[in-house]
Structure formats: structure tokens, C-alpha cells
Amino acid sequence: MSLSNAILRAVPGVFILNSGLNKIGMDDETAENLQNMAKVGVPATGNMTPSQFGKFLSYGETAVGAALLLPFVPTRIAGAALTVFSAGLVANYFALPGMTQEDGIRPSEQGTALAKDSWLLAIGAALTLRGSGKKNK
């Protein structure tokens, strides 16, 4: 694994793994609040109970973070996982009211924190396209 791939994987991997581990065992009220936000951008998450959603979110984040950090997981696979995960976050940014300015793209003051998830999407896409860094023969 190249140094640049390791850096691109380690930084979001640590943050996402920590976030997932902190969510394991969350109470149903917390899960329901997160689910209510998530289902605006990803409507399918509304088909779960809050308990199911909490497990899905915490284990999903933990798995994505771990995939990014474990060097034996191929870079394209880890990048694809990050891309899918962050696409859901970016979908929420665009779907939640008040996150963007009137143009629908630039973040409002309230939306800046969610707009930063676009960086994760860019990192995921770069890792997916870059792969292992080995040149094809």
C-alpha cells in the first residue's frame, strides 16, 4: 500500500471507526432521532425500527472504519465502502431543510458541518479509482 493510500484511508478510518464504536448500544430515543434525520436523505432507513437502525448505523460505521484501517482490505473495496457511506451523508446534506443557501448547493451556516462530508465522498472516490496504486500491465 502506498503512503498516500495509507493516509487517505487512516484519517477517515479512525474518525468513522470511533463514531461507530460510540454508537454501539445507543438507546432507542437516540437511534430514532438519528433515523429521522437519515430517512430524509435515504428514505429506505425509515423502514426499520429505531433499534434496527441504531444497530445498522453503529455496525455499518464500525465496518467502514475498520475496512479503511485494515491494510489487507483492498483499497478499491475500502474506497467503495467509504463512497457508499458518505453518499448517504451527502444525500442528507442536500435533503435536510436549512442546510444549503438559496442556491441549493452552498452550505448555510447550519449546513457547514454536513457539507464537510463531501470530503469523505471525494476521498472514497479517489481510493476507489486509485485502487492499489499498482500499474496495470
trRosetta pair geometry for C-beta under 8 A, 3 or more apart (Angstrom, degrees):
i j d omega theta_ij theta_ji phi_ij phi_ji
1 5 5.1 -119 -174 85 90 125
1 6 5.4 107 128 -61 118 90
1 9 7.9 -47 -174 16 140 145
1 71 5.6 -122 -6 -150 146 100
1 75 6.8 144 -125 -61 100 115
1 132 7.2 -98 -103 -153 61 72
1 133 7.3 108 -151 18 41 130
2 5 4.6 95 58 7 83 102
2 6 6.9 -144 96 -7 44 86
2 133 4.2 139 -17 -97 125 174
3 6 5.5 -54 -148 35 33 115
3 7 6.4 33 154 -19 66 104
4 7 5.8 -52 -148 35 32 110
4 8 6.3 29 154 -15 65 108
4 133 7.6 134 59 -97 102 135
5 8 5.7 -58 -144 42 31 109
5 9 6.1 24 158 -14 67 112
5 75 5.3 -52 -159 -114 133 138
5 127 6.8 104 -140 -123 85 89
5 130 6.7 -166 -92 116 101 133
5 132 7.5 -4 -88 -151 169 32
5 133 5.8 -113 -32 -38 132 125
6 9 5.9 -63 -146 42 26 106
6 10 5.8 24 161 -24 67 114
6 71 7.7 -6 -108 -104 95 102
7 10 6.0 -53 -132 34 26 108
7 11 6.5 21 174 -18 62 107
8 11 7.2 -52 -141 29 19 103
8 12 7.7 -5 170 12 52 107
8 123 5.4 177 -167 -158 95 100
8 126 6.4 -111 -153 95 151 122
8 127 5.7 -180 126 -71 130 103
9 12 7.3 -82 -161 50 26 89
9 13 5.4 27 159 -30 66 129
9 68 4.5 -178 -169 -176 82 81
9 69 6.8 168 145 -79 101 33
9 75 7.1 -106 -65 -124 130 83
9 78 5.9 20 -125 134 116 148
9 127 6.7 102 -74 -111 85 141
10 13 5.5 -66 -138 40 23 117
10 14 6.2 24 168 -22 65 104
10 68 7.3 178 -76 143 22 101
10 69 6.6 77 -116 -111 59 73
11 14 6.5 -55 -152 28 22 105
11 15 7.0 11 156 -6 57 109
12 15 5.7 -63 -150 44 39 109
12 16 5.7 30 159 -16 76 112
12 65 7.9 -135 132 -113 67 71
12 68 6.1 -102 88 -164 88 167
12 82 6.3 75 111 -134 146 132
12 120 5.6 124 -128 -121 141 91
12 123 5.7 156 -19 95 144 157
13 16 6.1 -61 -139 42 24 103
13 17 5.9 24 163 -18 64 112
13 65 5.1 116 -167 -160 58 61
13 66 7.6 130 -163 -61 102 9
13 67 7.7 -141 -121 73 107 52
13 68 3.1 -154 -88 100 106 118
13 69 4.1 156 159 -54 140 82
13 78 7.9 -20 -85 -170 116 125
14 17 6.0 -55 -141 39 24 109
14 18 6.2 25 159 -18 61 110
14 65 7.2 115 -80 -160 7 109
14 69 7.0 100 -63 -84 60 122
15 18 5.9 -59 -150 37 26 111
15 19 6.3 27 154 -19 63 109
15 65 7.5 -147 75 -115 43 114
16 19 5.6 -53 -146 37 33 114
16 20 6.3 33 155 -18 65 106
16 61 5.4 -145 178 -170 83 84
16 64 5.3 -68 147 98 143 104
16 65 3.8 -168 96 -77 88 95
16 68 6.9 86 49 19 129 141
16 82 7.8 -142 -31 -114 165 90
16 85 7.3 55 -141 137 143 157
17 20 5.8 -57 -148 38 29 110
17 21 6.2 26 157 -17 65 109
17 61 7.4 169 -100 143 23 81
17 62 6.1 64 -139 -136 61 53
17 65 2.7 180 -60 145 69 142
17 66 5.9 108 -106 -53 113 59
17 68 7.7 -134 -39 53 104 107
17 69 6.3 -5 -42 -15 146 137
18 21 5.9 -57 -144 39 28 109
18 22 6.3 27 157 -18 64 109
18 65 7.2 179 4 -140 50 159
19 22 5.9 -59 -149 37 27 111
19 23 6.6 21 155 -17 62 110
19 61 5.3 -92 97 171 96 145
19 65 7.4 165 43 -58 84 139
20 23 5.8 -64 -151 36 31 108
20 24 7.1 47 151 -40 64 91
20 57 7.8 -160 -122 140 76 62
20 58 5.4 120 -165 -168 68 51
20 59 7.1 102 -170 -100 116 8
20 60 7.1 -149 -118 76 121 47
20 61 3.0 -173 -79 98 100 97
20 62 3.4 -165 133 -53 139 63
20 63 7.5 -168 -152 9 165 52
20 64 7.4 157 -51 43 143 86
20 65 5.6 -150 14 6 128 130
21 24 5.9 -33 -156 2 38 115
21 58 7.7 108 -84 -169 12 95
21 62 5.9 102 -59 -101 64 106
23 26 5.1 -34 -166 -30 64 125
23 54 6.9 -157 165 -166 100 78
23 57 6.0 -80 145 111 153 101
23 58 3.7 -153 102 -98 101 96
23 61 6.5 75 33 42 135 140
24 58 4.5 149 -76 167 55 140
24 59 7.4 84 -99 -63 94 64
24 62 7.0 35 -57 -49 114 139
25 58 7.6 149 6 -154 45 174
26 30 4.4 -103 174 85 115 130
26 31 5.4 141 101 -54 114 87
26 34 7.9 37 119 3 160 138
26 54 5.0 -142 65 -154 104 124
26 58 6.7 176 1 -59 106 132
27 30 5.2 94 59 11 76 101
27 31 7.0 -142 100 -3 38 92
28 31 5.4 -56 -143 42 35 114
28 32 6.0 39 156 -25 68 105
28 50 4.6 91 -163 103 81 129
28 51 5.6 -33 -103 -66 97 79
28 54 7.1 -110 -107 -23 45 144
29 32 5.7 -51 -146 33 28 112
29 33 6.6 30 154 -19 62 103
29 50 7.8 37 -67 166 16 156
30 33 5.8 -54 -152 34 32 111
30 34 6.5 27 153 -12 65 106
30 54 7.2 80 90 -109 88 122
31 34 5.9 -58 -149 41 32 108
31 35 6.0 34 152 -23 66 110
31 50 4.2 122 102 173 108 88
31 51 6.4 105 88 -83 165 28
31 53 5.4 140 175 82 104 97
31 54 3.2 -62 -106 -63 131 109
31 57 7.4 175 -134 29 86 130
32 35 5.4 -54 -142 38 31 115
32 36 6.4 37 156 -26 64 101
32 50 3.9 -35 -69 -110 79 138
32 53 7.8 110 -87 59 39 136
33 36 5.9 -49 -150 28 29 112
33 37 7.1 24 153 -11 60 102
34 37 5.9 -58 -158 38 35 107
34 38 6.1 32 150 -20 70 112
34 53 7.1 178 90 134 100 119
34 54 7.4 107 55 -95 129 71
34 57 6.4 -10 129 -58 142 177
35 38 5.5 -57 -139 40 33 111
35 39 6.0 32 164 -24 69 106
35 45 5.9 -157 -148 144 79 109
35 46 7.1 126 167 -97 100 52
35 48 7.1 -129 -132 74 132 102
35 50 5.6 -130 2 -114 148 71
35 53 4.3 48 -90 131 119 168
35 54 7.8 -67 -46 -51 110 67
36 39 6.4 -49 -139 30 24 107
36 40 7.7 36 154 -28 52 96
37 40 6.3 -52 -171 15 37 113
37 41 7.9 4 150 7 65 102
37 92 6.3 46 155 -151 89 131
37 96 6.7 1 -155 -94 84 130
38 41 6.5 -75 -164 48 41 93
38 42 5.6 -34 168 49 82 103
38 45 4.5 -44 120 89 116 162
38 53 7.2 169 55 -166 146 127
38 57 7.5 -127 -66 -87 159 126
38 88 7.3 9 -151 168 95 114
38 92 6.5 -57 -119 -87 43 128
39 42 6.6 -77 -115 77 32 60
39 43 5.6 56 -171 -126 75 39
39 44 8.0 -155 -126 54 78 28
39 45 4.8 -134 -82 76 74 94
39 46 3.7 79 -135 -57 139 97
40 43 7.9 15 -139 -77 7 66
40 92 6.2 86 77 -131 98 74
40 95 4.6 166 139 124 92 119
40 96 5.4 90 105 -81 151 70
41 88 6.4 119 115 -173 119 60
41 89 7.8 57 110 -145 162 11
41 90 8.0 160 -165 89 143 36
41 91 3.6 130 179 116 108 88
41 92 3.4 -102 -15 -73 150 54
41 93 7.4 52 -96 15 144 44
41 94 7.1 106 -118 56 105 76
41 95 4.2 177 -87 31 69 137
41 96 6.9 -40 -47 -34 102 84
42 45 4.9 63 101 -9 101 111
42 88 5.0 -6 -52 -142 139 99
42 91 5.9 94 -55 90 78 142
42 92 7.2 -42 -8 -59 86 88
43 46 5.7 -40 -172 14 57 117
44 47 5.8 -38 -171 12 54 116
45 48 6.1 -46 -169 20 53 113
45 53 5.9 79 -176 -123 95 114
45 56 7.6 -168 -130 93 94 146
48 52 3.9 -132 -172 91 107 118
48 53 4.4 141 97 -57 130 82
48 56 6.4 -75 -129 -3 171 144
49 52 4.6 94 50 7 78 102
49 53 6.9 -145 89 -5 39 87
50 53 5.5 -55 -144 39 32 113
50 54 6.2 38 156 -24 66 104
51 54 5.7 -51 -149 31 29 113
51 55 6.7 25 155 -13 62 104
52 55 6.0 -59 -153 39 31 108
52 56 6.1 34 151 -21 67 110
53 56 5.4 -55 -143 38 32 115
53 57 6.0 28 159 -17 67 108
54 57 6.0 -56 -144 38 25 107
54 58 6.1 15 163 -10 64 112
55 58 6.1 -59 -137 43 27 102
55 59 5.7 12 169 -5 66 115
56 59 6.6 -63 -136 46 17 99
56 60 5.7 19 162 -22 59 119
57 60 5.8 -58 -138 39 21 112
57 61 6.2 19 164 -16 62 107
58 61 6.1 -54 -146 37 26 106
58 62 6.3 25 155 -17 61 110
59 62 5.5 -55 -145 40 33 114
59 63 6.1 35 155 -22 66 106
60 63 5.8 -55 -146 36 28 110
60 64 6.4 25 157 -16 64 106
60 85 7.0 163 152 -109 106 107
61 64 5.9 -55 -145 38 31 108
61 65 6.1 30 157 -17 65 109
61 85 7.4 117 -102 -149 59 135
62 65 5.9 -58 -147 40 28 111
62 66 6.1 26 156 -18 64 110
63 66 5.8 -56 -143 39 28 110
63 67 6.2 32 156 -23 64 106
63 81 7.4 -121 123 -164 91 139
64 67 5.7 -52 -146 33 29 113
64 68 6.6 29 155 -18 62 105
64 81 4.9 -175 -122 147 82 112
64 82 6.1 126 -172 -83 111 58
64 85 4.8 29 -108 -50 162 157
65 68 5.9 -59 -154 35 30 110
65 69 6.4 15 155 -10 66 113
66 69 5.8 -67 -145 43 32 104
66 70 5.8 25 163 -20 72 112
67 70 6.3 -54 -132 35 25 104
67 73 4.7 -158 -159 166 69 170
67 77 6.7 -113 -173 121 123 94
67 78 4.6 178 140 -112 94 80
67 81 5.0 43 84 49 155 162
67 82 8.0 -152 88 -42 115 83
68 73 7.7 -60 -58 75 15 137
68 78 4.9 127 -94 -170 51 119
68 81 7.5 -135 -51 80 82 120
68 82 6.3 70 -78 -63 118 119
70 73 4.7 79 84 -7 101 106
70 78 8.0 -173 57 -87 77 126
73 77 5.6 -116 173 83 89 119
73 78 5.0 102 117 -58 117 104
74 77 4.5 86 67 7 90 106
74 78 6.9 -167 91 -4 45 87
74 131 7.5 -22 170 -157 101 75
74 132 6.6 -60 -155 -69 86 99
75 78 5.8 -57 -143 42 32 109
75 79 5.9 33 157 -20 67 110
75 127 5.4 -134 173 -173 89 91
75 130 6.6 -67 137 92 136 92
75 131 5.5 118 80 -175 113 30
75 132 5.3 162 22 -82 121 47
75 133 7.3 68 12 -16 165 84
76 79 5.6 -56 -143 40 28 113
76 80 6.2 31 156 -22 64 106
76 127 7.1 177 -101 141 31 77
76 128 5.6 71 -147 -141 66 51
76 131 4.6 -3 -57 -111 104 74
76 132 7.4 -50 -20 -34 93 71
77 80 5.8 -52 -146 34 28 111
77 81 6.5 31 153 -19 62 104
78 81 5.7 -53 -151 34 31 113
78 82 6.5 28 152 -15 64 106
78 127 6.2 -73 93 153 89 143
79 82 5.7 -56 -147 39 32 109
79 83 6.2 36 153 -24 66 106
79 123 7.8 -137 -130 135 84 64
79 124 5.2 137 -170 -164 64 55
79 125 7.2 143 176 -72 110 4
79 126 7.1 -130 -138 78 128 49
79 127 2.7 -167 -93 101 116 100
79 128 3.7 -161 121 -52 122 61
79 129 7.6 -125 149 9 155 51
79 130 7.3 156 -74 43 160 88
79 131 7.9 -97 17 -81 144 37
80 83 5.5 -51 -145 34 32 115
80 84 6.5 30 157 -16 65 103
80 124 7.2 113 -94 -178 10 100
80 128 5.1 100 -66 -106 66 114
81 84 6.1 -55 -149 36 29 106
81 85 6.2 26 155 -15 64 112
81 124 7.6 -131 76 -136 45 115
82 85 5.7 -57 -143 42 30 112
82 86 5.9 19 163 -10 68 113
82 120 6.2 -132 178 175 100 90
82 123 6.4 -64 141 99 145 94
82 124 3.4 -158 103 -98 96 104
82 127 6.5 59 44 45 134 139
83 86 6.2 -62 -139 44 23 101
83 87 6.1 32 157 -30 62 107
83 121 6.4 72 -135 -145 61 61
83 124 3.4 175 -64 140 64 127
83 125 5.6 100 -106 -64 117 59
83 127 7.9 -150 -40 59 100 98
83 128 5.6 -8 -30 -32 141 140
84 87 5.7 -51 -147 27 28 116
84 88 7.2 30 154 -18 58 100
84 124 7.7 -151 7 180 47 151
85 88 6.2 -60 -169 29 32 110
85 89 7.0 25 143 -14 65 106
85 120 7.4 -73 97 146 97 131
85 124 7.4 -180 48 -87 87 151
86 89 5.1 -49 -151 35 47 115
86 90 6.2 45 151 -18 73 102
86 117 5.7 179 -154 171 88 92
86 118 7.8 125 167 -115 116 20
86 120 3.7 -167 -107 109 137 107
86 121 4.1 -159 122 -68 125 67
86 123 7.9 118 -29 52 165 89
86 124 5.4 -173 26 -6 130 141
87 90 5.7 -53 -144 40 33 109
87 91 6.3 42 151 -26 64 103
87 121 6.1 102 -72 -114 58 111
88 91 5.5 -48 -146 30 31 116
88 92 6.8 35 153 -19 61 100
89 92 5.8 -53 -159 31 33 112
89 93 6.8 40 144 -24 64 101
89 114 6.9 -163 170 -158 87 82
89 117 3.8 -122 129 179 128 154
89 120 6.8 37 55 61 145 136
89 121 7.7 -148 65 -49 103 101
90 93 5.2 -43 -153 27 41 119
90 94 6.7 31 154 -11 67 102
90 117 5.5 -155 -66 105 68 109
90 118 5.6 88 -106 -87 116 69
90 121 5.4 9 -37 -48 141 144
91 94 6.1 -61 -153 41 32 103
91 95 5.9 17 156 -11 68 120
92 95 5.8 -68 -135 46 29 104
92 96 5.6 26 172 -24 72 111
92 99 7.9 133 134 -61 67 168
92 114 6.4 -114 102 -155 98 133
93 96 6.8 -49 -131 29 16 103
93 99 5.3 -165 -165 152 57 148
93 100 7.4 88 156 -53 81 96
93 107 7.6 -55 -169 -100 115 100
93 111 6.3 100 -156 -166 86 106
93 114 4.1 172 -98 137 92 115
93 115 5.7 125 -152 -80 140 51
93 117 6.3 -165 -42 48 130 118
93 118 7.4 -66 35 -48 168 93
94 99 7.3 -112 -80 82 15 132
94 100 6.9 24 -123 -33 52 134
94 104 7.4 45 -148 177 87 85
96 99 4.7 78 80 -26 97 126
96 111 7.6 166 82 -107 109 101
96 114 7.2 141 41 -26 135 178
98 108 6.0 -82 171 48 60 155
98 110 5.3 -11 144 77 104 146
98 111 6.8 179 124 -50 60 101
99 107 6.6 -54 163 -137 70 77
99 108 6.1 -177 169 28 18 102
99 110 6.4 -104 -105 101 45 93
99 111 3.2 108 -170 -105 61 120
99 114 5.6 -40 -147 59 127 139
99 115 7.3 159 169 -50 100 88
100 103 7.1 -105 158 72 111 62
100 104 5.2 59 118 -149 149 26
100 105 6.1 98 -154 24 131 11
100 106 6.4 112 -160 70 83 42
100 107 6.1 -73 -110 -109 55 35
100 108 6.0 110 158 -19 5 88
100 111 5.7 -28 -59 36 41 177
101 104 7.7 -79 76 -17 56 23
101 105 7.6 -31 50 59 88 53
101 106 4.6 -7 23 79 120 98
101 107 7.1 54 -19 100 85 13
101 108 5.4 145 -66 -74 60 73
103 106 5.7 50 57 16 119 96
107 111 4.0 -149 -155 98 87 101
107 112 4.7 127 131 -82 143 52
107 114 7.4 168 -124 66 122 80
107 115 3.7 -85 -66 -34 136 149
108 111 4.5 83 43 12 76 105
108 112 7.5 -108 87 -32 41 74
109 112 6.2 -26 -160 -14 32 114
111 114 5.4 -62 -163 48 66 106
111 115 5.5 72 139 -33 88 103
112 115 5.5 -54 -141 33 31 115
112 116 6.8 42 158 -30 62 97
113 116 6.1 -49 -164 18 30 115
114 117 5.7 -31 -174 4 52 116
115 118 5.9 -21 177 -2 58 114
116 119 5.7 -21 180 7 63 114
117 120 5.3 -38 -166 27 59 115
117 121 6.8 64 139 -19 71 97
118 121 5.3 -48 -154 34 43 117
118 122 6.4 46 148 -20 69 101
119 122 5.6 -52 -150 36 35 111
119 123 6.4 35 151 -18 66 104
120 123 5.7 -53 -147 37 33 111
120 124 6.2 35 153 -20 66 106
121 124 5.7 -54 -147 37 30 112
121 125 6.3 28 155 -17 64 106
122 125 5.8 -54 -146 37 30 110
122 126 6.3 32 154 -20 64 106
123 126 5.7 -55 -148 37 30 112
123 127 6.3 28 155 -17 65 106
124 127 5.9 -57 -147 38 29 108
124 128 6.2 29 156 -20 65 109
125 128 5.7 -55 -145 37 31 112
125 129 6.2 20 161 -10 66 110
126 129 6.1 -63 -144 44 26 102
126 130 5.6 19 161 -17 66 119
127 130 5.8 -59 -132 43 25 108
127 131 7.9 113 169 -57 51 20
128 131 7.6 13 172 -62 26 61
130 133 6.4 9 160 -74 98 67
131 134 7.4 -74 115 38 111 75
